[in-house]
Amino acid sequence: MKRIITSFIALLLFAGASFAQRGLNSYPVFEGKVVPAKQMVLTEVRGGGMATYRLDYYRGISFSADDTLASKVSALVERDAAAAESCETEKVGDMLTYALIRPKGSGRINHYLCYQARQEGRLWKMTILYLEGPATVEDLRNMFEKQ
């Protein structure tokens, strides 16, 4: 299920922005205010290319972080999870390692925040996705399981 997050980023490239994402605690991470933008890989896709996945918008970032930075990013995502309409999370010790979050107020178009952190040596490989579209949580679970 978690492998699709990494696969998605490798498959999709583009540029854009999302107004709804600005209300998230993790928004500054996407804007390069927590992790320098030059250290992140940013991928954005909007429109027809996402129809297969029942998504209208995809914005993903991936980066490597030391323990201090990884804890800071993890805490921001945990705050989003605490305020969410629904969420699924997994932790290893105090570190959040997986989250599938549906923020409150999604309305007719569903909004999701997906998060994954894996320790690789002394660094954490982190991926955060922001998704919009008619896809349900179950659709995302099924999509992640197929990868």
C-alpha positions as CSV (number, residue, x, y, z in Angstrom):
1,M,0.0,0.0,0.0
2,K,2.7,2.4,0.9
3,R,4.9,1.8,-2.2
4,I,2.5,3.7,-4.5
5,I,3.4,7.0,-2.8
6,T,7.0,6.7,-4.0
7,S,5.9,5.3,-7.4
8,F,3.4,8.1,-7.9
9,I,6.1,10.8,-7.5
10,A,8.3,9.1,-10.1
11,L,5.5,9.0,-12.6
12,L,4.1,12.5,-12.4
13,L,5.6,15.9,-13.3
14,F,4.0,19.4,-13.7
15,A,3.4,22.7,-12.0
16,G,0.4,24.4,-10.2
17,A,-1.0,25.3,-6.8
18,S,-4.0,24.5,-4.6
19,F,-5.9,27.0,-2.5
20,A,-7.5,24.4,-0.2
21,Q,-4.1,23.1,0.9
22,R,-3.2,26.4,2.5
23,G,-5.3,25.6,5.6
24,L,-3.2,22.6,6.5
25,N,-0.5,22.7,9.2
26,S,1.8,20.9,6.7
27,Y,1.4,23.6,4.0
28,P,4.7,25.3,4.9
29,V,6.5,22.1,4.1
30,F,5.2,22.2,0.5
31,E,6.2,25.9,0.3
32,G,9.8,25.2,1.2
33,K,9.6,27.0,4.6
34,V,10.4,23.9,6.6
35,V,12.7,22.0,4.2
36,P,14.6,24.2,1.7
37,A,12.9,23.9,-1.7
38,K,16.2,23.0,-3.4
39,Q,16.4,19.8,-1.2
40,M,12.9,18.6,-2.3
41,V,11.5,16.9,-5.3
42,L,8.2,18.6,-6.1
43,T,5.6,17.0,-8.5
44,E,2.3,18.5,-9.5
45,V,-0.3,17.2,-11.9
46,R,-3.8,18.7,-12.6
47,G,-6.4,17.5,-15.0
48,G,-7.1,14.6,-17.3
49,G,-3.9,12.6,-16.5
50,M,-5.3,11.9,-13.1
51,A,-8.7,10.7,-14.2
52,T,-7.7,7.0,-14.0
53,Y,-7.1,7.5,-10.3
54,R,-10.4,9.5,-9.8
55,L,-8.2,12.5,-8.9
56,D,-8.2,16.1,-10.3
57,Y,-5.1,17.3,-8.6
58,Y,-1.9,15.8,-7.2
59,R,0.9,17.6,-5.5
60,G,3.7,15.6,-4.0
61,I,7.1,16.3,-2.3
62,S,9.8,14.0,-1.3
63,F,13.0,14.8,0.6
64,S,15.5,13.4,3.1
65,A,15.7,14.7,6.6
66,D,17.8,14.2,9.7
67,D,16.0,13.2,13.0
68,T,15.4,16.8,14.1
69,L,13.8,17.9,10.8
70,A,11.9,14.6,10.4
71,S,10.4,15.1,13.9
72,K,9.3,18.7,13.0
73,V,7.6,17.5,9.7
74,S,6.0,14.6,11.5
75,A,4.6,16.9,14.1
76,L,3.0,19.1,11.5
77,V,1.4,16.1,9.8
78,E,0.2,14.8,13.2
79,R,-1.5,18.2,13.8
80,D,-3.3,17.8,10.5
81,A,-4.4,14.3,11.5
82,A,-5.7,15.5,14.9
83,A,-7.9,18.1,13.1
84,A,-9.1,15.7,10.3
85,E,-12.5,14.5,9.4
86,S,-10.9,11.0,9.2
87,C,-7.4,9.6,9.3
88,E,-5.3,6.4,9.4
89,T,-1.9,6.6,11.0
90,E,1.0,4.4,12.0
91,K,4.0,5.2,14.2
92,V,7.3,3.7,15.1
93,G,8.2,4.9,18.5
94,D,7.4,8.6,18.5
95,M,7.8,9.0,14.7
96,L,4.8,9.1,12.5
97,T,5.6,6.8,9.6
98,Y,2.3,6.7,7.7
99,A,-0.8,8.7,7.4
100,L,-3.9,8.9,5.1
101,I,-5.8,12.0,6.2
102,R,-9.1,13.5,5.0
103,P,-9.1,17.1,6.3
104,K,-12.4,18.6,7.6
105,G,-14.5,20.6,5.2
106,S,-13.6,18.7,2.1
107,G,-17.1,19.4,0.7
108,R,-18.1,17.9,-2.7
109,I,-14.5,17.5,-3.8
110,N,-12.5,15.2,-1.5
111,H,-9.1,16.4,-0.2
112,Y,-6.4,14.1,1.1
113,L,-3.0,14.3,2.7
114,C,-0.9,11.2,2.4
115,Y,2.4,10.9,4.3
116,Q,5.2,8.3,4.5
117,A,8.5,8.3,6.3
118,R,11.1,5.5,6.1
119,Q,14.4,5.5,7.9
120,E,17.3,4.9,5.6
121,G,20.6,4.9,7.6
122,R,20.8,8.1,9.6
123,L,18.3,9.9,7.5
124,W,14.5,9.7,7.0
125,K,13.1,9.5,3.4
126,M,9.9,11.5,3.6
127,T,7.0,11.8,1.1
128,I,3.9,14.0,1.4
129,L,1.1,14.0,-1.1
130,Y,-1.8,16.4,-1.3
131,L,-4.7,15.0,-3.5
132,E,-8.0,16.4,-4.6
133,G,-10.8,14.7,-6.5
134,P,-13.9,12.4,-6.3
135,A,-11.8,9.4,-5.1
136,T,-12.9,8.0,-1.7
137,V,-10.6,6.8,1.1
138,E,-11.4,3.2,-0.1
139,D,-10.4,4.1,-3.7
140,L,-7.0,5.3,-2.4
141,R,-6.5,2.2,-0.2
142,N,-7.3,0.0,-3.2
143,M,-5.0,2.0,-5.5
144,F,-2.1,1.9,-2.9
145,E,-2.6,-1.9,-2.4
146,K,-2.3,-2.6,-6.2
147,Q,1.2,-1.0,-6.3
